Amino acid sequence: MKTVEDVISRLGPKCRELIESRYLDVLRELLNTSIELNDRDVEVLKVLANPIRLRMVALMLRIAKPLPLCILAEALDIDIQSIIYHVKKLRSVGILREHGYGRLRIVEVDKDVVANAFRKLLILLNLAPR
């Protein structure tokens, strides 16, 4: 773990003077702040950065029950092949679980995966209590 002294020792004289005179408290706080946004959280947020996938997840969270892909496609006015593509992306990071009943495919959201990634993002942005 870096110390304030380690950081200051690597700075040029002007920057060192500025840090020591005005930003020492800020530097201490930054060095003592630990934000754990792991690779999985980043992947979840990247997958949800797509507007179609974000709409899919938002709709499914609002409905709060498993949905057949055909109903999801109709509700979002998107062709079934696009829905299948986006479901694969969402499944790959654990956001969706898929069940099959013959040819009927049903998906449901793992709200804990979504909530955890967004909670960590809000903490990282200092927009939520720790």
PyMOL CGO cylinders between C-alpha atoms (Angstrom):
from pymol import cmd
from pymol.cgo import CYLINDER

trace = [
    CYLINDER, 0.00, 0.00, 0.00, 1.31, 3.43, -0.93, 0.3, 1, 1, 1, 1, 1, 1,
    CYLINDER, 1.31, 3.43, -0.93, 1.98, 5.94, 1.79, 0.3, 1, 1, 1, 1, 1, 1,
    CYLINDER, 1.98, 5.94, 1.79, 1.70, 9.71, 1.58, 0.3, 1, 1, 1, 1, 1, 1,
    CYLINDER, 1.70, 9.71, 1.58, 5.47, 9.92, 1.90, 0.3, 1, 1, 1, 1, 1, 1,
    CYLINDER, 5.47, 9.92, 1.90, 5.98, 7.49, -1.02, 0.3, 1, 1, 1, 1, 1, 1,
    CYLINDER, 5.98, 7.49, -1.02, 3.78, 9.58, -3.28, 0.3, 1, 1, 1, 1, 1, 1,
    CYLINDER, 3.78, 9.58, -3.28, 5.28, 12.91, -2.25, 0.3, 1, 1, 1, 1, 1, 1,
    CYLINDER, 5.28, 12.91, -2.25, 8.84, 11.61, -2.69, 0.3, 1, 1, 1, 1, 1, 1,
    CYLINDER, 8.84, 11.61, -2.69, 8.13, 10.91, -6.38, 0.3, 1, 1, 1, 1, 1, 1,
    CYLINDER, 8.13, 10.91, -6.38, 6.74, 14.36, -7.15, 0.3, 1, 1, 1, 1, 1, 1,
    CYLINDER, 6.74, 14.36, -7.15, 8.57, 17.31, -8.60, 0.3, 1, 1, 1, 1, 1, 1,
    CYLINDER, 8.57, 17.31, -8.60, 9.32, 20.24, -6.27, 0.3, 1, 1, 1, 1, 1, 1,
    CYLINDER, 9.32, 20.24, -6.27, 6.41, 22.48, -7.41, 0.3, 1, 1, 1, 1, 1, 1,
    CYLINDER, 6.41, 22.48, -7.41, 3.85, 19.67, -7.23, 0.3, 1, 1, 1, 1, 1, 1,
    CYLINDER, 3.85, 19.67, -7.23, 5.25, 18.52, -3.87, 0.3, 1, 1, 1, 1, 1, 1,
    CYLINDER, 5.25, 18.52, -3.87, 4.91, 22.04, -2.48, 0.3, 1, 1, 1, 1, 1, 1,
    CYLINDER, 4.91, 22.04, -2.48, 1.31, 22.31, -3.73, 0.3, 1, 1, 1, 1, 1, 1,
    CYLINDER, 1.31, 22.31, -3.73, 0.35, 18.92, -2.27, 0.3, 1, 1, 1, 1, 1, 1,
    CYLINDER, 0.35, 18.92, -2.27, 1.95, 19.69, 1.08, 0.3, 1, 1, 1, 1, 1, 1,
    CYLINDER, 1.95, 19.69, 1.08, 0.34, 23.13, 1.31, 0.3, 1, 1, 1, 1, 1, 1,
    CYLINDER, 0.34, 23.13, 1.31, -3.20, 22.41, 0.02, 0.3, 1, 1, 1, 1, 1, 1,
    CYLINDER, -3.20, 22.41, 0.02, -3.91, 18.78, -0.80, 0.3, 1, 1, 1, 1, 1, 1,
    CYLINDER, -3.91, 18.78, -0.80, -2.34, 16.66, 1.93, 0.3, 1, 1, 1, 1, 1, 1,
    CYLINDER, -2.34, 16.66, 1.93, -5.74, 15.73, 3.41, 0.3, 1, 1, 1, 1, 1, 1,
    CYLINDER, -5.74, 15.73, 3.41, -7.10, 14.87, -0.04, 0.3, 1, 1, 1, 1, 1, 1,
    CYLINDER, -7.10, 14.87, -0.04, -4.08, 12.68, -0.79, 0.3, 1, 1, 1, 1, 1, 1,
    CYLINDER, -4.08, 12.68, -0.79, -4.49, 10.85, 2.53, 0.3, 1, 1, 1, 1, 1, 1,
    CYLINDER, -4.49, 10.85, 2.53, -8.17, 10.23, 1.83, 0.3, 1, 1, 1, 1, 1, 1,
    CYLINDER, -8.17, 10.23, 1.83, -7.45, 8.96, -1.69, 0.3, 1, 1, 1, 1, 1, 1,
    CYLINDER, -7.45, 8.96, -1.69, -4.81, 6.56, -0.43, 0.3, 1, 1, 1, 1, 1, 1,
    CYLINDER, -4.81, 6.56, -0.43, -7.11, 5.24, 2.30, 0.3, 1, 1, 1, 1, 1, 1,
    CYLINDER, -7.11, 5.24, 2.30, -10.12, 4.79, 0.01, 0.3, 1, 1, 1, 1, 1, 1,
    CYLINDER, -10.12, 4.79, 0.01, -10.55, 1.31, -1.38, 0.3, 1, 1, 1, 1, 1, 1,
    CYLINDER, -10.55, 1.31, -1.38, -13.10, 0.73, -4.11, 0.3, 1, 1, 1, 1, 1, 1,
    CYLINDER, -13.10, 0.73, -4.11, -13.47, -2.84, -5.25, 0.3, 1, 1, 1, 1, 1, 1,
    CYLINDER, -13.47, -2.84, -5.25, -14.92, -2.89, -8.75, 0.3, 1, 1, 1, 1, 1, 1,
    CYLINDER, -14.92, -2.89, -8.75, -13.84, -6.32, -9.95, 0.3, 1, 1, 1, 1, 1, 1,
    CYLINDER, -13.84, -6.32, -9.95, -13.62, -7.60, -13.52, 0.3, 1, 1, 1, 1, 1, 1,
    CYLINDER, -13.62, -7.60, -13.52, -17.08, -9.18, -13.34, 0.3, 1, 1, 1, 1, 1, 1,
    CYLINDER, -17.08, -9.18, -13.34, -18.67, -5.89, -12.23, 0.3, 1, 1, 1, 1, 1, 1,
    CYLINDER, -18.67, -5.89, -12.23, -16.99, -4.11, -15.13, 0.3, 1, 1, 1, 1, 1, 1,
    CYLINDER, -16.99, -4.11, -15.13, -18.21, -6.76, -17.60, 0.3, 1, 1, 1, 1, 1, 1,
    CYLINDER, -18.21, -6.76, -17.60, -21.77, -6.49, -16.24, 0.3, 1, 1, 1, 1, 1, 1,
    CYLINDER, -21.77, -6.49, -16.24, -21.72, -2.71, -16.64, 0.3, 1, 1, 1, 1, 1, 1,
    CYLINDER, -21.72, -2.71, -16.64, -20.24, -2.98, -20.16, 0.3, 1, 1, 1, 1, 1, 1,
    CYLINDER, -20.24, -2.98, -20.16, -22.96, -5.41, -21.24, 0.3, 1, 1, 1, 1, 1, 1,
    CYLINDER, -22.96, -5.41, -21.24, -25.64, -3.13, -19.77, 0.3, 1, 1, 1, 1, 1, 1,
    CYLINDER, -25.64, -3.13, -19.77, -24.18, -0.12, -21.60, 0.3, 1, 1, 1, 1, 1, 1,
    CYLINDER, -24.18, -0.12, -21.60, -26.07, -1.28, -24.69, 0.3, 1, 1, 1, 1, 1, 1,
    CYLINDER, -26.07, -1.28, -24.69, -29.47, 0.49, -24.76, 0.3, 1, 1, 1, 1, 1, 1,
    CYLINDER, -29.47, 0.49, -24.76, -31.37, -2.57, -25.99, 0.3, 1, 1, 1, 1, 1, 1,
    CYLINDER, -31.37, -2.57, -25.99, -29.96, -4.79, -23.25, 0.3, 1, 1, 1, 1, 1, 1,
    CYLINDER, -29.96, -4.79, -23.25, -30.58, -2.12, -20.63, 0.3, 1, 1, 1, 1, 1, 1,
    CYLINDER, -30.58, -2.12, -20.63, -34.21, -1.84, -21.77, 0.3, 1, 1, 1, 1, 1, 1,
    CYLINDER, -34.21, -1.84, -21.77, -34.57, -5.63, -21.67, 0.3, 1, 1, 1, 1, 1, 1,
    CYLINDER, -34.57, -5.63, -21.67, -33.26, -5.86, -18.13, 0.3, 1, 1, 1, 1, 1, 1,
    CYLINDER, -33.26, -5.86, -18.13, -35.28, -2.85, -16.95, 0.3, 1, 1, 1, 1, 1, 1,
    CYLINDER, -35.28, -2.85, -16.95, -38.48, -4.34, -18.37, 0.3, 1, 1, 1, 1, 1, 1,
    CYLINDER, -38.48, -4.34, -18.37, -37.80, -7.73, -16.83, 0.3, 1, 1, 1, 1, 1, 1,
    CYLINDER, -37.80, -7.73, -16.83, -36.99, -6.20, -13.45, 0.3, 1, 1, 1, 1, 1, 1,
    CYLINDER, -36.99, -6.20, -13.45, -40.23, -4.21, -13.62, 0.3, 1, 1, 1, 1, 1, 1,
    CYLINDER, -40.23, -4.21, -13.62, -42.29, -7.31, -14.51, 0.3, 1, 1, 1, 1, 1, 1,
    CYLINDER, -42.29, -7.31, -14.51, -40.42, -9.34, -11.85, 0.3, 1, 1, 1, 1, 1, 1,
    CYLINDER, -40.42, -9.34, -11.85, -41.14, -12.75, -13.35, 0.3, 1, 1, 1, 1, 1, 1,
    CYLINDER, -41.14, -12.75, -13.35, -39.56, -14.99, -15.98, 0.3, 1, 1, 1, 1, 1, 1,
    CYLINDER, -39.56, -14.99, -15.98, -40.53, -14.11, -19.56, 0.3, 1, 1, 1, 1, 1, 1,
    CYLINDER, -40.53, -14.11, -19.56, -40.61, -16.12, -22.79, 0.3, 1, 1, 1, 1, 1, 1,
    CYLINDER, -40.61, -16.12, -22.79, -38.28, -14.68, -25.44, 0.3, 1, 1, 1, 1, 1, 1,
    CYLINDER, -38.28, -14.68, -25.44, -41.19, -14.22, -27.85, 0.3, 1, 1, 1, 1, 1, 1,
    CYLINDER, -41.19, -14.22, -27.85, -43.04, -12.01, -25.33, 0.3, 1, 1, 1, 1, 1, 1,
    CYLINDER, -43.04, -12.01, -25.33, -39.86, -10.02, -24.67, 0.3, 1, 1, 1, 1, 1, 1,
    CYLINDER, -39.86, -10.02, -24.67, -39.38, -9.49, -28.40, 0.3, 1, 1, 1, 1, 1, 1,
    CYLINDER, -39.38, -9.49, -28.40, -42.97, -8.27, -28.81, 0.3, 1, 1, 1, 1, 1, 1,
    CYLINDER, -42.97, -8.27, -28.81, -42.84, -6.01, -25.75, 0.3, 1, 1, 1, 1, 1, 1,
    CYLINDER, -42.84, -6.01, -25.75, -39.66, -4.32, -26.98, 0.3, 1, 1, 1, 1, 1, 1,
    CYLINDER, -39.66, -4.32, -26.98, -40.66, -4.44, -30.67, 0.3, 1, 1, 1, 1, 1, 1,
    CYLINDER, -40.66, -4.44, -30.67, -37.42, -6.20, -31.58, 0.3, 1, 1, 1, 1, 1, 1,
    CYLINDER, -37.42, -6.20, -31.58, -37.02, -9.24, -33.85, 0.3, 1, 1, 1, 1, 1, 1,
    CYLINDER, -37.02, -9.24, -33.85, -36.45, -12.56, -32.12, 0.3, 1, 1, 1, 1, 1, 1,
    CYLINDER, -36.45, -12.56, -32.12, -32.93, -13.02, -33.58, 0.3, 1, 1, 1, 1, 1, 1,
    CYLINDER, -32.93, -13.02, -33.58, -31.83, -9.73, -31.99, 0.3, 1, 1, 1, 1, 1, 1,
    CYLINDER, -31.83, -9.73, -31.99, -33.39, -10.79, -28.69, 0.3, 1, 1, 1, 1, 1, 1,
    CYLINDER, -33.39, -10.79, -28.69, -31.48, -14.10, -28.83, 0.3, 1, 1, 1, 1, 1, 1,
    CYLINDER, -31.48, -14.10, -28.83, -28.21, -12.25, -29.52, 0.3, 1, 1, 1, 1, 1, 1,
    CYLINDER, -28.21, -12.25, -29.52, -28.71, -9.88, -26.57, 0.3, 1, 1, 1, 1, 1, 1,
    CYLINDER, -28.71, -9.88, -26.57, -29.84, -12.71, -24.27, 0.3, 1, 1, 1, 1, 1, 1,
    CYLINDER, -29.84, -12.71, -24.27, -26.55, -14.52, -25.00, 0.3, 1, 1, 1, 1, 1, 1,
    CYLINDER, -26.55, -14.52, -25.00, -24.60, -11.39, -24.03, 0.3, 1, 1, 1, 1, 1, 1,
    CYLINDER, -24.60, -11.39, -24.03, -26.62, -10.95, -20.82, 0.3, 1, 1, 1, 1, 1, 1,
    CYLINDER, -26.62, -10.95, -20.82, -26.25, -14.65, -19.95, 0.3, 1, 1, 1, 1, 1, 1,
    CYLINDER, -26.25, -14.65, -19.95, -22.49, -14.53, -20.50, 0.3, 1, 1, 1, 1, 1, 1,
    CYLINDER, -22.49, -14.53, -20.50, -22.05, -12.22, -17.50, 0.3, 1, 1, 1, 1, 1, 1,
    CYLINDER, -22.05, -12.22, -17.50, -24.70, -13.87, -15.33, 0.3, 1, 1, 1, 1, 1, 1,
    CYLINDER, -24.70, -13.87, -15.33, -27.41, -11.24, -15.61, 0.3, 1, 1, 1, 1, 1, 1,
    CYLINDER, -27.41, -11.24, -15.61, -29.92, -13.63, -17.17, 0.3, 1, 1, 1, 1, 1, 1,
    CYLINDER, -29.92, -13.63, -17.17, -30.76, -17.25, -16.55, 0.3, 1, 1, 1, 1, 1, 1,
    CYLINDER, -30.76, -17.25, -16.55, -32.44, -19.16, -19.36, 0.3, 1, 1, 1, 1, 1, 1,
    CYLINDER, -32.44, -19.16, -19.36, -34.76, -22.15, -19.08, 0.3, 1, 1, 1, 1, 1, 1,
    CYLINDER, -34.76, -22.15, -19.08, -36.22, -24.22, -21.85, 0.3, 1, 1, 1, 1, 1, 1,
    CYLINDER, -36.22, -24.22, -21.85, -39.58, -25.89, -22.15, 0.3, 1, 1, 1, 1, 1, 1,
    CYLINDER, -39.58, -25.89, -22.15, -39.36, -27.68, -25.46, 0.3, 1, 1, 1, 1, 1, 1,
    CYLINDER, -39.36, -27.68, -25.46, -38.80, -24.95, -28.03, 0.3, 1, 1, 1, 1, 1, 1,
    CYLINDER, -38.80, -24.95, -28.03, -40.01, -22.23, -25.69, 0.3, 1, 1, 1, 1, 1, 1,
    CYLINDER, -40.01, -22.23, -25.69, -37.13, -20.26, -24.13, 0.3, 1, 1, 1, 1, 1, 1,
    CYLINDER, -37.13, -20.26, -24.13, -37.80, -18.40, -20.88, 0.3, 1, 1, 1, 1, 1, 1,
    CYLINDER, -37.80, -18.40, -20.88, -35.41, -15.94, -19.27, 0.3, 1, 1, 1, 1, 1, 1,
    CYLINDER, -35.41, -15.94, -19.27, -35.23, -14.30, -15.87, 0.3, 1, 1, 1, 1, 1, 1,
    CYLINDER, -35.23, -14.30, -15.87, -32.98, -11.63, -14.41, 0.3, 1, 1, 1, 1, 1, 1,
    CYLINDER, -32.98, -11.63, -14.41, -30.60, -12.27, -11.56, 0.3, 1, 1, 1, 1, 1, 1,
    CYLINDER, -30.60, -12.27, -11.56, -31.31, -8.96, -9.86, 0.3, 1, 1, 1, 1, 1, 1,
    CYLINDER, -31.31, -8.96, -9.86, -28.49, -9.46, -7.37, 0.3, 1, 1, 1, 1, 1, 1,
    CYLINDER, -28.49, -9.46, -7.37, -25.89, -9.40, -10.16, 0.3, 1, 1, 1, 1, 1, 1,
    CYLINDER, -25.89, -9.40, -10.16, -27.32, -6.16, -11.56, 0.3, 1, 1, 1, 1, 1, 1,
    CYLINDER, -27.32, -6.16, -11.56, -27.81, -4.53, -8.15, 0.3, 1, 1, 1, 1, 1, 1,
    CYLINDER, -27.81, -4.53, -8.15, -24.29, -5.41, -7.00, 0.3, 1, 1, 1, 1, 1, 1,
    CYLINDER, -24.29, -5.41, -7.00, -22.60, -3.88, -10.06, 0.3, 1, 1, 1, 1, 1, 1,
    CYLINDER, -22.60, -3.88, -10.06, -24.68, -0.70, -9.88, 0.3, 1, 1, 1, 1, 1, 1,
    CYLINDER, -24.68, -0.70, -9.88, -24.20, -0.39, -6.11, 0.3, 1, 1, 1, 1, 1, 1,
    CYLINDER, -24.20, -0.39, -6.11, -20.43, -0.58, -6.54, 0.3, 1, 1, 1, 1, 1, 1,
    CYLINDER, -20.43, -0.58, -6.54, -20.57, 1.95, -9.38, 0.3, 1, 1, 1, 1, 1, 1,
    CYLINDER, -20.57, 1.95, -9.38, -22.55, 4.40, -7.25, 0.3, 1, 1, 1, 1, 1, 1,
    CYLINDER, -22.55, 4.40, -7.25, -20.05, 4.00, -4.42, 0.3, 1, 1, 1, 1, 1, 1,
    CYLINDER, -20.05, 4.00, -4.42, -17.18, 4.52, -6.85, 0.3, 1, 1, 1, 1, 1, 1,
    CYLINDER, -17.18, 4.52, -6.85, -18.80, 7.74, -8.06, 0.3, 1, 1, 1, 1, 1, 1,
    CYLINDER, -18.80, 7.74, -8.06, -19.46, 8.81, -4.49, 0.3, 1, 1, 1, 1, 1, 1,
    CYLINDER, -19.46, 8.81, -4.49, -23.20, 8.91, -5.14, 0.3, 1, 1, 1, 1, 1, 1,
    CYLINDER, -23.20, 8.91, -5.14, -24.23, 6.34, -2.53, 0.3, 1, 1, 1, 1, 1, 1,
    CYLINDER, -24.23, 6.34, -2.53, -23.40, 5.66, 1.10, 0.3, 1, 1, 1, 1, 1, 1,
    CYLINDER, -23.40, 5.66, 1.10, -20.88, 2.92, 1.75, 0.3, 1, 1, 1, 1, 1, 1,
]
cmd.load_cgo(trace, "trace")
